[in-house]
Amino acid sequence: MPQGDTNPGSGQSVTGGPTARFEDLMGRFFGLLCALLFLSACSSTPQTSGSGDDDLVNGKDVRGFEHMISALSHNVNEIWGREALFAGKFDYVKYTDQYKSRAHIDFSSGHIMVETVSGLDPRAHLRRAIIETLLTPDDPAEVDLYSDREIMPGGEPFLYGQVLDNQGQAIRSSWRAERYADYLIANAMKKRTLGIRNIFFIDIPMVANHEDRRGYKYASIIRDASRKYGVAESLIYAVIKTESSFNPYAVSHANAYGLMQVIPATAGRDVYVRVKGKDGQPTREDLFNPAYNIDVGTAYLHLLQTVYLADIQDPQSRRYAVISAYNGGAGGVLNTFSNDRKAAPGMINRLSPEAVYQVLTEQHPKAEARRYLYKVNQAEKGFKRTVASRAG
């Protein structure tokens, strides 16, 4: 695969009820392990120039992450067994309390499940977990998804405005979170069994427009990235919605991170070398920073527009190709039209934009890429109207 034919957005969503999707989540989890174990030998990873020291650091980073994932898997499975859950693109999962309590935010269904298996005073453990979840800071750097480290509240909560208490009020302060936790435990706590253990849990609904509330708090960052790289705001919004549902904690089995699901060793490295003019690649911590993630993801869209797919003349046809390439790689787009990648742009240029869209959504060799173009295209239509109204 030629340099730049990268795939920053691979991976499927993990949705459905907690018990029903255990097998899917675990399959993805171990897929992540496999991807990490064989990352350096992956034929789809572009080869870029860099020092031997760079490779050594990257190898250490991957091995360190493997260790964290392995430890998390062991600790979680030991307690939760067949009901183990792990973070994904559309699922935030955080364990605390020696892995006996957890919060699961399902951004697809708009529900938050807070649970505990602690047999000693479960109400107190559940109350603490609810409060921590409601006050989780709006900074992924402050939340360790790979351990049971407690969450320290600070600043505006990530869920502010996405959850309302029993009085219909948004939750920002400790006293309001504590009062709502008491209300939930008194009125909505339920119990189910896990082997010989009891699981005590609370199901908290999010507001109907929770996705919009998450999305538009990144408005100024997206606007700046749009102007910096010449990529439409509506397209950036649509890619983020499709990749992560505006979940800054998003991770995937493809070793992709953050809002725009950037893979450090492919799209990340490409942006470093070709846009930022430096060796190396972004770290996992870098990509959990929303502003940094949006900058790198948008820079990659810029590369697709202006370098890898620049020979496609019609702007609309190029747009369809760029969207498809963000998920399946520029090579995947070109190969859909011709086995000779150099001849592919000419073939695309002889087609109408409508025909290009049809080919990419019906004939692309990857089913995920076919669906991806449709999803992003549909999402962008709504964001175009919103961006226009905000500008007006």
C-alpha positions in Angstrom: 0.0 0.0 0.0 1.5 3.4 -1.0 2.4 5.9 1.7 -0.7 7.8 2.7 -3.2 5.0 1.9 -4.2 5.0 5.6 -7.3 4.0 7.5 -8.1 6.3 10.4 -11.7 5.3 10.8 -12.0 1.6 10.8 -14.1 -0.4 13.3 -17.7 -1.1 13.9 -20.0 0.3 16.6 -20.7 -1.7 19.7 -24.3 -1.3 20.5 -27.2 -3.1 22.1 -27.9 -4.2 25.7 -25.1 -5.0 28.1 -25.6 -8.7 28.3 -26.7 -9.3 24.7 -23.5 -7.8 23.3 -21.0 -9.4 25.5 -19.7 -11.7 22.9 -19.4 -8.8 20.4 -17.6 -6.6 22.8 -15.2 -9.3 23.9 -14.5 -10.2 20.3 -13.6 -6.6 19.6 -11.6 -6.4 22.7 -9.4 -9.3 21.8 -9.3 -7.9 18.2 -7.7 -4.8 19.7 -5.1 -7.0 21.4 -4.3 -8.8 18.2 -4.1 -5.5 16.3 -1.7 -4.2 18.8 0.4 -7.4 18.9 0.9 -7.4 15.2 0.9 -3.7 14.5 4.5 -3.5 13.5 4.0 -6.3 10.9 0.7 -5.1 9.5 0.9 -4.9 5.7 -1.6 -2.0 5.6 0.5 0.2 7.8 2.4 2.7 5.6 6.1 2.8 5.9 7.4 6.3 6.6 10.8 7.6 7.3 11.9 7.9 10.9 14.7 7.2 13.2 15.4 3.9 14.9 14.8 5.6 18.2 11.4 6.6 17.0 10.6 3.0 16.2 11.8 1.9 19.6 9.6 4.5 21.4 6.6 3.4 19.4 7.3 -0.2 20.1 7.5 0.5 23.8 4.2 2.5 23.7 2.4 -0.5 22.0 3.9 -3.0 24.5 2.9 -0.8 27.4 -0.6 -0.5 26.1 -0.8 -4.3 25.6 0.1 -4.7 29.3 -2.6 -2.2 30.4 -5.2 -4.0 28.3 -4.2 -7.4 29.5 -4.3 -6.3 33.2 -7.7 -4.6 32.7 -9.1 -7.7 31.0 -7.9 -9.9 33.9 -9.3 -7.7 36.6 -12.6 -7.1 34.9 -13.3 -10.8 34.0 -12.4 -12.0 37.4 -15.3 -10.0 38.9 -17.8 -9.6 36.0 -17.2 -12.7 34.0 -19.7 -13.1 31.2 -21.0 -9.5 31.9 -17.6 -7.9 31.3 -17.8 -4.7 29.3 -15.1 -2.5 27.7 -15.0 0.9 26.2 -15.6 1.3 22.4 -16.4 3.9 19.8 -19.9 4.6 21.1 -19.5 3.2 24.6 -17.8 4.8 27.6 -17.0 2.1 30.3 -15.2 3.1 33.5 -14.5 0.7 36.4 -13.8 2.0 39.9 -14.0 0.6 43.5 -11.5 -2.3 42.9 -13.4 -3.1 39.7 -16.6 -3.8 41.6 -18.4 -0.7 40.4 -18.7 0.7 36.8 -20.4 3.2 34.6 -21.5 2.4 31.1 -22.6 5.3 28.9 -24.2 4.0 25.7 -24.1 7.0 23.3 -26.1 5.1 20.7 -29.2 4.4 22.9 -28.7 7.5 25.2 -28.7 5.6 28.4 -26.2 5.5 31.4 -26.0 2.3 33.4 -24.3 2.6 36.8 -23.7 -0.8 38.6 -22.0 -2.4 41.5 -21.4 -5.9 42.7 -20.1 -4.9 46.1 -21.8 -7.0 48.7 -20.9 -4.7 51.6 -23.3 -1.8 51.7 -24.1 -1.8 48.0 -26.2 1.4 48.3 -23.2 3.4 49.4 -21.0 2.0 46.7 -23.6 2.6 44.0 -24.2 6.2 45.3 -20.5 7.0 45.1 -20.3 5.5 41.5 -23.4 7.6 40.4 -21.9 10.8 41.8 -18.5 10.1 40.2 -20.2 9.5 36.8 -22.3 12.6 36.9 -19.3 14.7 37.8 -16.8 13.1 35.5 -14.7 16.0 34.2 -14.8 17.2 30.6 -11.2 16.2 30.0 -10.3 12.6 28.9 -6.8 13.1 30.3 -8.3 13.0 33.8 -10.0 9.7 33.3 -8.1 6.4 33.2 -10.3 3.9 31.3 -7.7 1.1 31.8 -7.7 0.9 35.6 -10.0 1.3 38.5 -8.5 4.6 39.5 -11.1 6.9 41.0 -12.3 9.9 39.1 -11.6 13.3 40.6 -14.3 15.9 39.7 -13.2 19.3 38.5 -14.5 22.0 36.2 -17.7 21.5 34.1 -18.8 17.8 34.0 -18.6 16.0 30.7 -22.3 15.0 31.1 -23.4 18.6 31.9 -26.7 19.3 30.0 -26.9 15.7 28.7 -28.5 14.4 31.9 -31.2 16.2 34.0 -32.0 15.4 37.6 -35.5 14.6 39.0 -36.2 18.4 39.0 -35.3 18.8 35.4 -32.0 20.6 36.2 -28.6 20.1 34.6 -26.0 18.8 37.1 -22.8 20.7 37.6 -22.3 20.9 41.4 -21.5 18.2 43.9 -24.6 18.8 46.0 -26.9 18.4 43.1 -25.2 15.2 42.0 -25.4 13.9 45.5 -29.1 14.8 45.9 -29.9 13.1 42.5 -28.0 10.0 43.5 -30.0 9.7 46.7 -33.2 10.1 44.7 -32.2 7.4 42.2 -31.2 4.9 44.9 -34.5 5.5 46.8 -36.7 5.3 43.7 -35.0 3.6 40.8 -32.4 1.1 42.1 -32.8 -2.4 40.7 -31.1 -5.8 41.3 -30.2 -8.8 39.2 -28.0 -11.8 39.8 -24.5 -12.6 38.4 -23.8 -16.2 39.6 -23.9 -16.1 43.3 -23.5 -12.3 43.4 -26.1 -9.6 43.2 -25.7 -6.6 40.8 -27.3 -3.4 42.0 -27.9 -0.9 39.2 -29.4 2.4 38.1 -30.5 3.2 34.5 -30.3 6.9 33.9 -31.8 8.3 30.6 -30.0 11.0 28.8 -31.8 14.0 27.2 -33.2 13.5 23.7 -30.7 15.8 22.1 -27.6 14.6 24.0 -25.6 14.1 20.8 -26.1 17.7 19.8 -25.1 18.9 23.2 -21.9 17.0 23.0 -21.2 18.0 19.5 -21.7 21.7 19.5 -19.4 22.3 22.5 -16.6 21.6 19.9 -18.0 24.2 17.6 -15.1 26.7 17.9 -12.5 23.9 17.5 -14.2 22.6 14.4 -14.5 26.1 13.0 -10.8 26.7 13.5 -9.8 23.4 12.0 -12.1 24.0 9.0 -10.4 27.4 8.3 -6.9 26.0 8.8 -7.2 23.1 6.5 -9.9 24.1 4.0 -12.3 21.3 5.0 -16.0 22.1 5.3 -17.3 22.3 8.9 -20.3 20.2 8.1 -18.0 17.4 6.9 -15.9 17.5 10.1 -19.1 17.3 12.2 -20.5 14.4 10.1 -17.3 12.4 10.3 -17.2 12.8 14.1 -20.8 11.9 14.5 -20.3 8.7 12.4 -16.9 7.8 14.0 -17.7 8.3 17.7 -21.1 10.1 18.3 -19.0 12.9 19.8 -17.5 10.6 22.4 -14.0 12.0 23.2 -13.1 8.8 25.1 -13.8 6.6 22.0 -11.5 3.7 21.3 -11.7 0.9 18.8 -10.3 -2.6 18.0 -8.4 -1.0 15.1 -6.2 1.0 17.6 -8.1 4.2 16.8 -8.7 6.9 19.4 -10.8 9.9 20.1 -13.5 11.9 18.4 -12.3 11.3 14.8 -10.9 7.8 15.5 -7.4 8.5 14.3 -5.0 5.6 14.2 -1.6 6.9 15.4 0.7 4.7 13.2 -1.2 5.4 9.9 -3.2 8.6 9.5 -1.4 10.1 12.5 2.0 9.5 11.2 1.0 10.6 7.7 -0.2 14.0 9.1 3.0 14.4 11.1 5.2 13.8 8.1 3.3 15.4 5.3 1.4 18.2 7.1 3.4 19.1 10.2 6.8 18.3 8.7 8.1 16.2 11.6 8.9 12.6 12.3 6.9 10.4 14.6 3.3 10.0 15.3 0.7 11.3 17.9 0.4 9.4 21.1 -2.7 7.9 22.5 -2.8 10.7 25.1 -2.5 13.3 22.3 -5.5 11.8 20.5 -7.7 11.8 23.6 -7.4 15.6 23.6 -10.4 16.8 21.6 -8.7 19.8 20.0 -5.6 17.8 19.0 -7.7 14.9 17.7 -9.9 17.2 15.6 -6.8 19.0 14.2 -5.1 15.7 13.2 -8.3 14.2 11.8 -9.1 17.3 9.8 -5.5 17.5 8.5 -5.9 14.0 7.2 -9.1 15.0 5.4 -7.1 17.8 3.9 -4.4 15.3 2.7 -7.0 13.2 1.1 -8.5 16.3 -0.7 -5.3 17.9 -1.8 -2.8 15.1 -2.3 -4.1 11.5 -2.6 -7.4 12.3 -4.4 -6.5 15.7 -5.9 -6.7 14.3 -9.5 -10.5 13.9 -9.2 -11.7 17.0 -10.9 -15.4 17.3 -9.8 -15.6 18.7 -6.3 -18.7 16.6 -5.4 -17.0 13.4 -6.8 -13.9 14.2 -4.9 -16.0 14.8 -1.7 -17.5 11.3 -2.0 -14.1 9.8 -2.6 -12.6 11.6 0.4 -15.4 10.4 2.7 -15.0 6.8 1.6 -11.2 7.1 1.8 -11.3 8.3 5.4 -12.7 4.9 6.3 -11.3 2.5 3.7 -8.1 4.3 2.5 -7.4 6.2 -0.7 -6.2 3.0 -2.3 -9.5 1.3 -1.6 -11.3 4.1 -3.4 -9.1 4.0 -6.5 -9.1 0.2 -6.6 -12.9 0.3 -6.7 -12.7 1.9 -10.1 -9.5 0.3 -11.6 -6.8 -2.1 -10.7 -4.4 0.6 -12.0 -4.5 3.3 -9.4 -2.9 5.8 -11.8 -5.8 5.3 -14.3 -8.5 5.4 -11.7 -8.9 9.2 -11.4 -9.4 9.4 -15.2 -12.2 6.8 -14.9 -13.8 8.7 -12.1 -13.6 12.0 -14.0 -15.6 10.4 -16.8 -18.5 9.7 -14.4 -21.1 12.0 -12.9 -20.9 12.6 -9.2 -24.1 10.5 -8.8 -22.4 7.6 -10.6 -19.3 7.9 -8.4 -21.5 7.8 -5.3 -23.3 4.7 -6.6 -20.1 2.9 -7.4 -18.6 3.6 -4.0 -21.8 2.6 -2.1 -22.4 -0.5 -4.1 -19.1 -1.8 -5.4 -16.4 -0.8 -2.9 -14.8 -4.1 -1.8 -15.4 -3.4 1.9 -19.0 -3.4 3.1 -18.1 -1.1 6.0 -16.8 1.5 3.5 -19.9 1.3 1.5 -22.1 2.0 4.6 -19.7 4.6 5.8 -20.1 6.9 2.8 -23.9 6.7 3.1 -23.8 7.5 6.8 -21.5 10.4 6.6 -23.3 11.8 3.5 -26.6 11.7 5.3 -25.2 13.2 8.5 -23.6 16.1 6.6 -26.9 17.2 5.1 -28.2 18.0 8.6 -25.0 19.7 9.7 -24.9 21.8 6.6 -28.3 23.3 7.6 -27.1 23.8 11.2 -23.8 25.4 10.2 -25.6 27.8 7.8 -28.1 28.8 10.4 -25.4 29.5 13.0 -23.4 31.6 10.4 -26.5 33.5 9.6 
